[in-house]
């Protein structure tokens, strides 16, 4: 505000110069150029709009709640909050350019209207002096910002932006700079000279050239992204319901929905998704930006009614590929099944692109049609079908564990149903977490019981795209809760919490469920305080980005010792590598995601690593053996941190 005030005072004695008159020939030329620019813009936009409109309708889409959509639009589009928060310096530069365009809306309209003797803003008087001066301040900010962004894209060139840089992007940046400089220069020339005529025409031509370039460049997001943000799904990583027996997911172009197509054309190619993707940053084939651009390229090449498969076995390179013209088969089978579904890409995207429904949709198409063949995946699906758990163990193993721990069977009289899950019921370390959490519940005097029979929530099948297996498990689980008359559930696994609370809705509404970190944080004042060692807490993706639970586990950790933060924490936390069913598939290429994250946690110097997810725990347990050094930190779940003081 101080800068704006200073700028206004500086321009107080300067008046914007505009040509005093235009000849009939000039007016005709202006009309013809405006018509040509608008016609070229609409002609280039038409096939894009057609592809979006002709795409499959999103049958599960609803505008409600409108109030939430309006708020998100205000916060993310008008305030540019996500743009700035995730990349402060370039984010502010982008925000200045956006806000500058808003400030220039009336100026640009008046500029063209002046050439037709229809100007509605006078460049003299209080209103004109104030508004044109106000726009002048924004012109300075936009000029500096666009120059900085040009330097970043073409000179500094962060690898997340891509190796190949679009020439058209540079041309547009140059046009924006010319628009601002020509406007500012008009404050320093006379109304009746050749200079003002020259500046007016330079500004006009830059404006009219800029418009038709928009549809075939990343700057199309200027037109589409406000709509994309407003229309995106109501929940984070919301996987749409399959419609009917003929819907297998994203198999071909005919399966791409209007929201997916709109988002594909809205991608600004900023590379934020790539920068934070655990697969991409550890040398895998997957690049979430290329997935979105691949959908766009497919639509341009084949259209939304095509029967051509979306996924190819492997990506093929092309000498003609560029950021604005990506190759048609970026969508490789290998890339689609390297996603951990951590949600970092979707969380980071400033223009509302939802990568995860696309990724899971592609997996659905491959799995439900039998195109994906993977021995680990087949083994997992068979284990879920036959044994009811992802580890493929007999239910007798769970029964023995329950008997050994003397857990009561839920009979409807207890307050909570303690959900064991696959890891808590069958994995040795997961069982230790469950046992310690049960001790905490008993210490607090909370009554609980476990289901006599329990099957997997179907999370790995859901994320890998096997709807048949997932649906069967969801229906079984809902029936078990109904028969046992369960009212409230608590679980140690964020994946179970997310799946039961959200994904099961396709088949019915489950009882209220919460994560054990939420439960323990609510009773934090009754938990024993420890003056223990330093503890670095790792944010699980399915607890943080999916459920927005960050502070509750930290409250529990802080009661057990000195809380230490890793370099990447909260919303920016790096994945452990287990999500999306990958805990059961393994990693075949590049560095192991779990090793990269474990190194970050060890680098804090903390004596203990605190986790809040049994999958994270098991991934780091293996990783610490390789990267933890001679004396790796102790690895404990937050329930174990609390239980050790009881």
Secondary structure, 3 states (H helix, E strand, C coil): CHHHHHHHHHCCCCCCCCCCCCCHHHHHHHHHHHHHHHHHHHHHHHHHHHHHHHCECCCCCCCCCHHHHHHHHHHHHHCCHHHHHHCHHHHHHHHHHHHHHHHCHHHHHHHHHHCCCCCCCCCCHHHHHHHHHHHHHHHHHHHHHHHHHHHHHHHHCCHHHCCCCCHHHHHHHHHHHHHHHHHHHHHHCCCCCHHHHHHHHHHHHHHHHHHHHHHHCHHHHHHHHHHHHHHCCCCCCCCCCCCCCCCCCCCEHHHCEHHHHHHHHHCCCCCHHHHHCCCHHHCCCCCHHHHHHHHHHHHHHHCCCCCCECCECCCCCCCCCECCECCCCCCEHHHHCCCCCCCHHHHHCCCCCCHHHHHHHHHHHHHHCCCCCCHHHHHHHHHHHHCCCCCCCCHHHHHHHHHHHCCCECCCCCCEEEECHHHHHHCHHHHHHHHHHHHHHHHCCCCEEECCCCCCCCHHHHHHCCHHHHHHHHHHHHHHHHHHCCCEEEECCHHHHHHHHCHHHHCCCCCEEEEHHHHHHHCHHHCCCCCCCEEEECCCCCCCCCCCCCHHHHHHHHHHCEEEECCCCHHHCCCCCCCCCCCCCCCCCCCCHHHHHHHHHHHCCCCEEEECCHHHHHHHHHHHHHHCCCCCCEEEEHHHHHHCCC
